């Protein structure tokens, strides 16, 4: 049984190695492109002003008090159990 597991694990090494090599080949310049993008975002953000847009979004939000269902459920369950015990 252990030998079969070992064979299966070893048989997966080759496809994984080929997949990793393929990803490495096609995405090798991706990290450099991300560095350029980050530099551009620090310089000007592509004309995007986060403080204005996030401020407008903040003003448009409504704050709502959340009501939990479980505490009410516990009280109802307690009342039902008290009725059954009587």
N, C-alpha and C positions, 0 to 999 in steps of 0.2 A: 504494500500500500504506500509506504513512504517512497519507494522507488518510482511509482507512478506519479506521485505528486512532484517529485524532483524533475522528472521528464517533462511534465506539463509546465513547470516554472521555467525550465531551461528553454523549452520551445517558444516561450513568449519573449525571451530576451532579444531574439533577432528582429521580430516585428517592431518591438519597442525601440530598438536601436535605429532601425530605418525610419521610424516616425520621428524620433528626436532629430535625426540628421536632416530630414525633410523640413521640419519646422525651423531648425537653425539656419538652413540655406535660404528659405524664403523670407524669414523675419529677422535677418541679421542686421538690417539698417533701422529697425523699428525703434530701438533705444535712442539712437542718435536723433531721430525725428522727434521723439518725445522731449529730448533736451532742448531742441530748437523751439518747440511749442511752448515749453515752460518759460524760456527766456522771453518770448514774445508776449506771453501773458503777464509777466512781471513788468515789461516795459509799458504796455498800454492796454492790454487785454482785448485786442481786436476791436476797439471802439466800444467796449462793454464796460459800463460803470456799475460795479456791483453795489456800491452804497446807495445809489439812486434806485436801482431796480429792486433791491431787497427792502429798502425803506418803503417803497410803494406796495410791495407784497405784504409787508408787516402791517401797514395801515388797513389793508383789505381783509385781514384775518379777523374772524369772530372768535372770542374765547367762550367756550362752553364748559360748564361743570359736568363732569362725567359721573353718572350714577352706576354704581356697581350692582350687578344682578345677584351675586353670591350671598352677600350679607342678608338681603331680603329673603333669599331662598332658605337660608339657615333658620330664620325666624319662622317661616312658614312650616318647614320640616319639624321644628321643635313643637309648634302648636299641634301639628298632626300627630306626632308621637305622644304628646301629653293626652290627647283625646283617646288614643288607642290604649294607653296604660290605664286610664280610668275605668 
